[in-house]
Amino acid sequence: MPDVIAPGLRVLFCGINPSLYSAVVGYHFARPGNRFWPTLHAAGITPHTFQPTEQEALLALGYGITNVVDRATATADLLAPAELAQGARALEAKVARYQPRYLAVLGVSAYRIAFGRPKAALGSQAERLGDTRLWVLPNPSGLNAHYQLDALGRLFGELRRAVEQG
């Protein structure tokens, strides 16, 4: 799954890994029921609810998309901890190359494993990757029943406000 990325983005959103559906259709967060695109609109990041086919339009707004692990699976829990850790190392190199202001990892459990931070919580992280600030958000997958769209919009909105404040 190709990244949606450019140098100097405001935020590089980082999914855990592509769904099998996304891998087939070739767009990030494309599986019906995934709340990524409605969440971006609810948070005030996009002017309307983008369709996955509009993913490249994020670049003009200063946002991009990548994944911790490139391998598509039916569910993220099929990834081994070693895959997540290896993916984090590759992600660090990508962040060093493209230098987004923020890296927003979508999934606190995956973040904890990938980056070796077992006590990490949602929100801004004390650590950085070079000059890039780290932020952890809930996974917007429809399989994550812990967060509904209103809560996701509020949490993603907190990131948007932090970015706008500098």
C-alpha positions, 0 to 999 in steps of 0.5 A: 500500500503506497504511503500518502506522504510528502516532506514537511507535513503537519501530521503524518497519520500512521495506521497499524497495517492495511486491512485486506480490503484496503490492500485490494482496492489500494486506498487507506482506511477503505474498509466499509465501517472504518471511521477514519474519514468521518473522524477527520471531518468530525475533528475539523481536519477535512472540509467534508467526509472524504472518500478513501479515493480522495486520500491524496487530497490530504496532502494539500491540507498538510496531512499524510498516511502511512502504516507501522507494518505494510503487511495486510491482515484481516485484523491487526492482532494477527501481527507479531510483536517483532513485526511491530517493532521492526515496523517502528524502526522503518517508521523512524527512518521514514520520519527522519526523511520526511520530517512531519511536525507530528506523527499520529499513531492510530492505536495505543496497544500497537504503539506500546508494542512497536515503540516499547512503551508499555505504559503509553496513553492516548495523546501527546507523548513525551518522546520525539522522533528527532524534531517530530512530535508523537501523538497517540490516538485510538484506532478508528477501525470499526472493530474498535468498539471502545470509541464511538465517532463523537469521541474519536472526533474529539480526540482527533480534534485535540491533535488538530488544535495542538497542531494549529497552536504550533 
